[in-house]
Amino acid sequence: MPEKGVTEDGWDCISCPSGLTAEGKCHCPTGHILVERDVNGTLLSQATCELCDGNESSFTVANALQDRCIRCEPTFVNTSRSCACSEPNILTGGLCFSSTGSFPLRRISTTRYGEIGMYLTSEWFAKYLQSSAAACWVYANLTSCQALGNMCVMNMNSYNSATFDACRLFQFIFENAAGLSAIHSISFWRQNLPWLFYGDQLGLAPQVLSTTSLPTNFSFKGENQNTKLKFVAASYDIRGNFLKWQTLEGGVLQLCPDTETRLNAAYSFGTTYQQNCEIPISKILTDFPTPIFYDVYLEYADENQHQYILAVPVLNLNLQHNKMFVNQDSNPGKWLLTRRIFLVDAVSGRENDLGSQPRVIRVATQISLSIRLVPNTINGNIYPPLITIAYSDIDIKDANSQSVKVSFSVTYEMDHGEAHIQTDIALGVLGGLAVLASLLKTAGWKRRIGSPMIDLQTVMKFLVYYAGDLANVFFIITVGTGLYWLIFFKAQKSVSVLLPMPVQEERFVTYVGCAFALKALQFLHKLISQITIDIFFIDWERPKGKVLKAVEGEGGVRSATVPVSIWRTYFVANEWNEIQTVRKINSVFQVFIVLFFLEVVGFKNLALMDSSSSLSRSPPSYIAPYSRILRYAVSAALWLAIGIIQIVFFAVFYERFIEDKIRQFVDLCSMSNISVFLLSHKCFGYYIHGRSVHGHADTNMEEMNMNLKREAENLCSQRGLVPNTDGQTFQIAISNQMRQHYDKIHETLIRKNGPARLLSSSASTLEQSIKAYHMMNKFLGSFIDHVHKEMDYFIKDKLLLERILGMEFMEPMEKSIFYNDEGYSFSSVLYYGNEATLLIFDLLFFCVVDLACQNFILAAFLTYLQQEIFRYICNTVGQKNLASKTLVDQRFLI
């Protein structure tokens, strides 16, 4: 008795002729269809299995659902005149082909995943590779040709002449279809075939990328502003069916999710774009069950506003040509350009069953769109863009725990060869001038130390001077280069220049590093020179009489000279120590205001690699990466501008109307009756004449006020060293005899390591040091008073050329020379006189830290910190040097 089963529609039960399926429905043999109702829909008492007529009169076969008889595939009819594909004919992919054709019967269904070193038998290739190739070759079927091309792209466009894989089969058809016409006169694009390759001739890639420029003009500003890159793509499914034309906006090629505004910023001309993210494998498998293939084009208009599209070439870094990764070579002449791309392939990595989870997937982890400017263009013309793509093979073990990092970028390039040549020329010329300047400084130094011999010390001094001058050369070149890119890139209308790429910035960063290292050496040299100078305070005060003094051990008294107070010397020494680190700018204000303009006002936005000159960016908009050159340019420009403004304000207003510490120190010396004798070199230094015109400074308030009043009313002589002059400051070039006498006394003064150990010294040592101090004070005072005729001096003005070159032409042979110095040049041994060096050093320190960490706040903090550290070192070590050279007790120096 026949078994009862459920009808196909599930509404009734019916007797089945030949058994049941696992679902309890009627089952029919292969080639039969199940009939459960008559033509008017009435349910039969018993289902029947009808055999489809495959004879020549009908050529029918059961469909996949076995509920209808349909005409069998035309390839069966044409090949075997029946619905059966019997030998020697070939059945593949549901199609029947004759074995007598010229098409190669071999097929390679194995897919190689080179990155993980795996070969696997792809079920998709096994099912559809040969049939697609055969249908494309035999019947010129458009869909089959597209499907074959897709399989070649899935295999990374790799070509191996020894095997008939997808690309070899495609190449076979391409080569044997030479008689077919080319589409749009493009020899690489044959009729019925997809355009996959640009040929395999060496040297073809540079021609494709650099021969023809687009007539479209790109401009950042003005009436003809054009900053939109209109990319479109023809998309196909894996079976070769054309899907649609679509714009790339909206993140078509961008795997990382983001807002539409930020995604579309990738196609704003001049905006360097960078997008990175990490995506779970489970999401990729969900979003991309089958790959979509894209042929990318760029829309453009000619001078007559006629619209065209330009094919965008692809550089697939995974492509192998005869087992060689030719596209990873640095020489473009060896590249093989392609056309079609996909984002995710989760199909070819499936084995045995297309419905199972793939064993391996292939993901486009790096997509870069590079746009190159035509050299010397003034209208913003570009060459064809290039898509560089790199795929990663991922072995699926646990899709829920695995993830992959992907990136999408848009870069802009131009030929910087001319800029490099100009920079090299400037570096050569300025470097040569730096050599001459260093030689002059070395010659001046040799004259100032009184040594005509060229020895190792001379060479080292020349190198130090050259380091400072060469640092200035690198600084000028880097600031000039940075401002050039900042101004010409941000302010241009029609695009004629593009920013250097990060790789091309390395040379610039190297120059900045050299400038900083050399400037740091110059700064340390000046700092060491400042804290090791020879200095002595000449006290002109004389005793005012005699007093009675008790004599120890004798029980009596005797007459003694009134001692001269040392407090005036201590006070002047403290003031000297205080002005050691006085600068023409407020360094804290400098750091703070630069940081304020960069971070708060928004000047840092000028360093973004986009065409906008705005100081602000809206939060929803895309923020381009920073250019290191522009960051340096903006930082340097702000630092220099604010520093120069401070210096001008300090010189024009602050020093005139508020406080001038350098002039005040000279006035203090006069009021204290103390002169300052300092030697920055062996035979060269400075003299501040502080001898009081009133004879005494150690007096009471009433007398001091009276003295000041007399001086204001010109009732006394002037303060100058030369009678009836006001000149108190001098540059001095002393003779060797004078220096030798000075050293002889000075050695006695510091024999016991200076006054820091006076308390622990013996009484005799203390007495010797005090005696040496008075001897030095007396000697220098008598020298100033022209007492020593064999060590006399004369006063003169410096020649203009001597002032310009910073050296003295006349050598002090028998007499020392005092040069009138109205510019208070003794400040050159202080921070005050080296403001340019300090300003540039701080600037370079700030910029180097920022270039290293891309953080203005950290750079500002570290810059302030190093300023305080060096200021502390200068004051502390300077105190010790001052104490050791002048017998001033360090405990009284603040």
Sequence and secondary structure as in RCSB ss.txt:
>XXXX:A:sequence
MPEKGVTEDGWDCISCPSGLTAEGKCHCPTGHILVERDVNGTLLSQATCELCDGNESSFTVANALQDRCIRCEPT
FVNTSRSCACSEPNILTGGLCFSSTGSFPLRRISTTRYGEIGMYLTSEWFAKYLQSSAAACWVYANLTSCQALGN
MCVMNMNSYNSATFDACRLFQFIFENAAGLSAIHSISFWRQNLPWLFYGDQLGLAPQVLSTTSLPTNFSFKGENQ
NTKLKFVAASYDIRGNFLKWQTLEGGVLQLCPDTETRLNAAYSFGTTYQQNCEIPISKILTDFPTPIFYDVYLEY
ADENQHQYILAVPVLNLNLQHNKMFVNQDSNPGKWLLTRRIFLVDAVSGRENDLGSQPRVIRVATQISLSIRLVP
NTINGNIYPPLITIAYSDIDIKDANSQSVKVSFSVTYEMDHGEAHIQTDIALGVLGGLAVLASLLKTAGWKRRIG
SPMIDLQTVMKFLVYYAGDLANVFFIITVGTGLYWLIFFKAQKSVSVLLPMPVQEERFVTYVGCAFALKALQFLH
KLISQITIDIFFIDWERPKGKVLKAVEGEGGVRSATVPVSIWRTYFVANEWNEIQTVRKINSVFQVFIVLFFLEV
VGFKNLALMDSSSSLSRSPPSYIAPYSRILRYAVSAALWLAIGIIQIVFFAVFYERFIEDKIRQFVDLCSMSNIS
VFLLSHKCFGYYIHGRSVHGHADTNMEEMNMNLKREAENLCSQRGLVPNTDGQTFQIAISNQMRQHYDKIHETLI
RKNGPARLLSSSASTLEQSIKAYHMMNKFLGSFIDHVHKEMDYFIKDKLLLERILGMEFMEPMEKSIFYNDEGYS
FSSVLYYGNEATLLIFDLLFFCVVDLACQNFILAAFLTYLQQEIFRYICNTVGQKNLASKTLVDQRFLI
>XXXX:A:secstr
  EEEE TTSS EEEESS B TTSBB   TTEEEEEE TT  EEEEEEEEE   STTT EEE TTSSSEEE  HH
HHHHHSSS   TTSEEETTEEE TTSSS      EEEEGGGTEEEE HHHHHHHHHHHHHHHHH  HHHHHHHHH
HHHHTTT B TTS  HHHHHHHHHHHTTTS BGGG TT BTTS   BS S TTHHHHHHHS   S   BSSSTT 
B B EEEEEEE TTS EEEEEESTTTSS  S   HHHHHGGGBTT  EEEEEEEEHHHHHHH SS  EEEEEEEE
E TT  EEEEE  EEETT  BSS  GGGSS GGG   B EEESEE STT  S TTS  SEEEEEEEEEEEEEB T
T SS  B   EEEEEEEEEE S TTT EEEEEEEEEEE   HHHHHHHHHHHHHHHHHHHHHHHHHHHHHHHHHT
     HHHHHHHHHHHHHHHHHHHHHHHHHHHHHHHHHHHH SB       GGGGHHHHHHHHHHHHHHHHHHHH
HHHHHHT EEEEEE      EEEEEETTTTEEEEEE    SHHHHHHHHHHHHGGG  SS HHHHHHHHHIIIII
I GGGGGBSSS   S   TTS    B HHHHHHHHHHHHHHHHHHHHHHIIIIIHHHT  HHHHHHHHHHHHTEE
EEEESSSSEEEEE    TTS  S  HHHHHHHHHHHHTT S  SSSSTT    EEEEE  HHHHHHHHHHHHHHT
TTS GGGTTTS HHHHHHHHHHHHHHHHHHHHHHTT  GGG EEEE   HHHHHHTS SS  SSSEEEEE TT G
GGGGSGGGGHHHHHHHHHHHHHHHHHHH  HHHHHHHHHHHHHHHHHHHHHHHHHHHHHHH   GGG  
